[in-house]
Amino acid sequence: MKIALATCFNIPEPDIDEALMLESFDRRGHEVYLAAWEDSTIDWSDFDAVIVRSTWNYPLNADRFADWIQHVDAATTLLNPANVMLGNLNKRYLIGLGERGVPTTPTHWVYPTAASSLRDILTVKSVIKPVVGCGSLDTRVFEVNQVDEAMTWLSHQAKDREFMVQPFYNSVNTVGEQSIIVIAGKPTHRIIKHPRFSGQEERVDGPFEVDEYDRIVQMIIEPIRDEILYARVDLMMDDDGLWRLSELELVEPSLFFIYCPAALEAMIDRVESLLS
């Protein structure tokens, strides 16, 4: 089969999964290519499947990227499928998950034009990040005594760009953020990340077992379990010791296959099954 791994022009950082994915698909007898989603010369219908991987500049062109998702989904098999990814581009998806009973991180939603509201919102050390974003792009941490600085920073962002304000959990410096990778609806491995913010490097350890987190992971992915090729469930421990969903990544997360090559083989199995 002919497979495209969707990436982007001028990728902002190396994709740690890329080389292993190319080698593994090739070894399994598939033609596999890297293809930038912004490349207007590509006929996506030439591929049997397009797997979205390192499209890490999409927050800068979110509307165009959403159009691209729908275009490719109509032309070939897109993985994850369009309905799954489109619902995951804006982090307001956390509201729906919370309504289903998933323990999510308490969140305030604010536009730069309402930056003054941070005086009431920023009562604890907090993380401010865009609702459409990936990696550490425009993500900042502010102490309570930095309200004025936070207001100034937020007010200088694009006026139509919404941001979210969440409490900073000290556990990210101790137990770290638990990233559980899900392939074909099944958790395969867990990575511990110490999240980065603007200008910082990400530290990653693993792999670790996933059994302890299986119940909450299954609760989170239950409605889409049979639709997805991959997912990454990022959990953080709040100050009371409760695991809360930080993000459910369904578009372009690193899947850390170098820590668990068997998960990549399971993903290729799933792709082959979907296309057979």
C-alpha positions as CSV (number, residue, x, y, z in Angstrom):
1,M,0.0,0.0,0.0
2,K,1.0,3.6,-0.5
3,I,1.0,5.5,2.7
4,A,1.7,9.2,3.4
5,L,2.9,10.4,6.8
6,A,1.6,14.0,7.0
7,T,4.1,16.5,8.3
8,C,4.7,20.2,7.5
9,F,7.2,22.5,5.8
10,N,9.8,23.8,8.2
11,I,9.0,21.4,11.0
12,P,9.7,23.3,14.3
13,E,11.5,20.4,16.0
14,P,12.6,16.8,15.1
15,D,9.9,14.1,15.1
16,I,11.3,11.3,17.3
17,D,8.8,8.8,15.7
18,E,9.6,9.6,12.1
19,A,12.6,7.5,11.2
20,L,11.2,4.4,13.0
21,M,7.9,4.8,11.3
22,L,9.4,5.1,7.8
23,E,11.6,2.1,8.4
24,S,8.8,-0.1,9.8
25,F,6.2,0.7,7.1
26,D,8.9,0.0,4.5
27,R,9.9,-3.3,6.1
28,R,6.3,-4.4,6.1
29,G,6.2,-3.9,2.3
30,H,4.5,-0.5,2.0
31,E,5.5,2.5,0.0
32,V,5.7,5.3,2.6
33,Y,6.3,9.0,2.1
34,L,6.6,12.1,4.1
35,A,4.2,14.7,2.8
36,A,3.7,18.3,4.0
37,W,0.1,19.1,4.5
38,E,0.6,22.6,3.1
39,D,1.9,21.2,-0.2
40,S,-0.7,22.2,-2.8
41,T,0.9,20.1,-5.5
42,I,0.1,16.8,-3.8
43,D,-2.9,14.7,-5.0
44,W,-3.9,13.0,-1.8
45,S,-6.0,10.5,-3.6
46,D,-2.8,8.9,-4.8
47,F,-2.4,7.5,-1.4
48,D,-4.2,4.5,0.1
49,A,-4.0,6.3,3.5
50,V,-2.8,9.5,5.0
51,I,-1.6,9.3,8.6
52,V,-1.4,12.7,10.3
53,R,1.8,12.9,12.3
54,S,4.0,16.0,12.6
55,T,1.7,18.7,11.3
56,W,3.0,20.9,14.1
57,N,2.5,24.3,12.5
58,Y,-1.2,24.0,12.1
59,P,-2.2,26.3,15.0
60,L,-0.8,29.2,12.9
61,N,-3.2,28.2,10.1
62,A,-6.0,26.5,11.9
63,D,-8.8,27.2,9.5
64,R,-6.7,26.1,6.5
65,F,-5.7,22.9,8.3
66,A,-9.4,22.1,9.1
67,D,-10.2,22.5,5.4
68,W,-7.3,20.3,4.5
69,I,-8.5,17.6,6.9
70,Q,-11.9,17.5,5.3
71,H,-10.4,17.6,1.8
72,V,-8.1,14.6,2.5
73,D,-10.8,12.7,4.3
74,A,-12.9,12.9,1.1
75,A,-10.0,11.9,-1.1
76,T,-8.7,8.8,0.8
77,T,-8.5,7.1,4.2
78,L,-7.4,9.7,6.7
79,L,-6.1,8.6,10.1
80,N,-7.3,9.7,12.5
81,P,-10.6,10.3,10.6
82,A,-11.8,13.8,10.1
83,N,-14.6,13.8,12.6
84,V,-12.3,12.8,15.3
85,M,-9.6,15.3,14.5
86,L,-11.9,18.3,13.9
87,G,-13.4,17.8,17.3
88,N,-9.9,17.8,18.9
89,L,-8.4,21.0,17.3
90,N,-9.9,23.3,19.9
91,K,-9.2,22.4,23.5
92,R,-12.8,23.3,24.4
93,Y,-13.3,19.6,23.9
94,L,-12.4,19.4,27.5
95,I,-15.8,20.8,28.4
96,G,-17.6,17.9,26.8
97,L,-15.3,15.4,28.5
98,G,-16.0,17.0,31.8
99,E,-19.7,16.7,31.3
100,R,-19.2,13.0,30.7
101,G,-17.7,12.7,34.1
102,V,-14.0,12.7,33.1
103,P,-11.9,14.5,35.8
104,T,-10.4,17.4,33.8
105,T,-8.2,20.3,34.9
106,P,-10.3,23.3,36.0
107,T,-10.2,25.8,33.2
108,H,-11.1,29.5,32.6
109,W,-11.5,30.6,29.0
110,V,-10.5,34.1,28.1
111,Y,-9.7,36.3,25.1
112,P,-6.9,38.9,25.0
113,T,-9.6,41.7,25.0
114,A,-10.6,40.5,28.4
115,A,-7.1,40.3,29.9
116,S,-8.2,42.4,32.9
117,S,-10.3,39.4,34.0
118,L,-7.0,37.7,35.1
119,R,-7.2,39.8,38.3
120,D,-10.0,37.5,39.4
121,I,-8.9,34.3,37.7
122,L,-5.2,34.2,38.5
123,T,-5.5,33.4,42.2
124,V,-3.0,30.6,42.2
125,K,0.1,29.9,40.1
126,S,-1.3,29.2,36.6
127,V,-0.6,28.1,33.1
128,I,-1.9,30.2,30.2
129,K,-2.0,28.6,26.8
130,P,-4.0,29.0,23.5
131,V,-7.1,26.8,23.0
132,V,-5.7,26.0,19.5
133,G,-2.1,25.0,19.9
134,C,0.5,22.3,20.2
135,G,3.7,21.8,22.0
136,S,4.8,24.8,24.1
137,L,3.7,27.4,21.5
138,D,2.6,30.6,23.4
139,T,2.4,28.7,26.7
140,R,3.4,30.6,29.8
141,V,3.4,30.1,33.6
142,F,2.6,33.0,35.9
143,E,2.8,33.3,39.7
144,V,0.0,35.0,41.6
145,N,2.2,38.1,42.1
146,Q,2.7,38.3,38.3
147,V,-0.9,39.3,37.5
148,D,0.1,42.5,35.9
149,E,2.7,40.8,33.8
150,A,0.2,38.1,32.7
151,M,-2.4,40.8,31.8
152,T,0.2,42.6,29.7
153,W,1.4,39.4,28.0
154,L,-2.2,38.3,27.2
155,S,-3.3,41.7,26.0
156,H,-0.6,41.6,23.3
157,Q,-1.8,38.3,21.8
158,A,-4.0,38.3,18.7
159,K,-7.4,39.6,19.7
160,D,-9.4,36.8,18.2
161,R,-7.3,34.0,19.7
162,E,-8.8,32.4,22.7
163,F,-6.7,31.3,25.7
164,M,-7.2,28.9,28.6
165,V,-6.1,29.5,32.2
166,Q,-5.4,26.4,34.3
167,P,-3.8,25.9,37.8
168,F,-0.2,24.9,37.7
169,Y,0.2,21.5,39.5
170,N,3.4,21.1,41.4
171,S,3.3,17.4,40.6
172,V,4.8,18.2,37.1
173,N,8.1,18.7,38.9
174,T,7.8,15.4,40.9
175,V,5.7,12.6,39.4
176,G,5.5,14.4,36.1
177,E,2.8,14.2,33.4
178,Q,1.7,10.7,32.5
179,S,1.2,10.2,28.8
180,I,-0.6,7.0,27.9
181,I,-0.3,6.0,24.3
182,V,-3.4,4.3,22.8
183,I,-3.2,2.3,19.6
184,A,-6.3,0.9,17.9
185,G,-8.3,1.6,21.1
186,K,-5.8,-0.2,23.4
187,P,-3.3,1.4,25.8
188,T,0.2,0.2,24.8
189,H,2.7,2.1,26.9
190,R,3.2,5.0,29.2
191,I,5.7,7.8,29.2
192,I,6.4,10.3,32.0
193,K,7.0,13.8,30.7
194,H,8.1,16.9,32.6
195,P,6.2,19.4,30.5
196,R,7.9,22.3,28.9
197,F,6.9,25.9,28.7
198,S,8.1,28.6,26.3
199,G,11.9,28.3,25.9
200,Q,12.2,25.0,27.8
201,E,13.3,21.5,26.8
202,E,11.0,18.5,27.4
203,R,12.3,15.6,29.6
204,V,10.9,12.2,28.9
205,D,11.3,8.9,30.7
206,G,9.8,5.4,30.0
207,P,8.3,3.2,29.0
208,F,6.1,2.2,31.9
209,E,3.2,-0.1,32.5
210,V,-0.3,1.3,31.8
211,D,-2.5,-1.0,34.0
212,E,-2.9,1.5,36.9
213,Y,-4.4,4.1,34.4
214,D,-6.5,1.7,32.3
215,R,-9.8,2.6,33.9
216,I,-9.6,6.4,33.3
217,V,-8.1,5.9,29.8
218,Q,-10.9,3.7,28.8
219,M,-13.4,6.2,30.2
220,I,-11.9,9.0,28.2
221,I,-11.7,7.2,24.8
222,E,-14.8,5.1,25.1
223,P,-17.0,7.0,22.5
224,I,-14.2,6.9,19.9
225,R,-12.4,3.7,20.7
226,D,-13.4,1.9,17.5
227,E,-12.7,5.0,15.3
228,I,-9.2,6.0,16.2
229,L,-5.9,4.8,15.0
230,Y,-4.0,6.5,17.8
231,A,-4.5,8.7,20.8
232,R,-2.4,10.0,23.6
233,V,-4.0,10.6,27.0
234,D,-2.1,13.1,29.1
235,L,-2.8,13.0,32.9
236,M,-1.6,15.3,35.6
237,M,-2.0,14.9,39.4
238,D,-3.7,17.8,41.1
239,D,-2.7,19.0,44.6
240,D,-5.2,16.6,46.2
241,G,-3.6,13.6,44.5
242,L,-6.4,13.1,41.9
243,W,-5.4,12.3,38.3
244,R,-6.9,14.8,35.9
245,L,-7.0,14.9,32.1
246,S,-4.6,17.6,30.9
247,E,-5.1,16.9,27.2
248,L,-6.6,14.2,24.9
249,E,-4.3,14.3,21.8
250,L,-6.0,13.0,18.7
251,V,-4.3,15.0,15.9
252,E,-0.5,15.0,15.9
253,P,0.9,13.8,19.2
254,S,4.3,12.2,19.6
255,L,3.7,8.6,20.3
256,F,7.2,7.7,21.5
257,F,7.5,4.5,19.5
258,I,11.2,4.4,20.1
259,Y,10.3,3.4,23.7
260,C,7.9,0.7,22.6
261,P,8.4,-0.6,19.0
262,A,5.7,-3.2,19.5
263,A,3.1,-0.3,19.6
264,L,4.2,0.8,16.2
265,E,3.8,-2.8,14.9
266,A,0.3,-2.8,16.4
267,M,-0.5,0.5,14.6
268,I,0.7,-0.9,11.2
269,D,-1.5,-4.0,11.9
270,R,-4.4,-1.6,12.4
271,V,-3.7,0.3,9.2
272,E,-3.5,-2.8,7.2
273,S,-6.8,-4.1,8.7
274,L,-8.6,-0.8,7.9
275,L,-7.4,-0.9,4.3
276,S,-7.8,-4.6,3.6
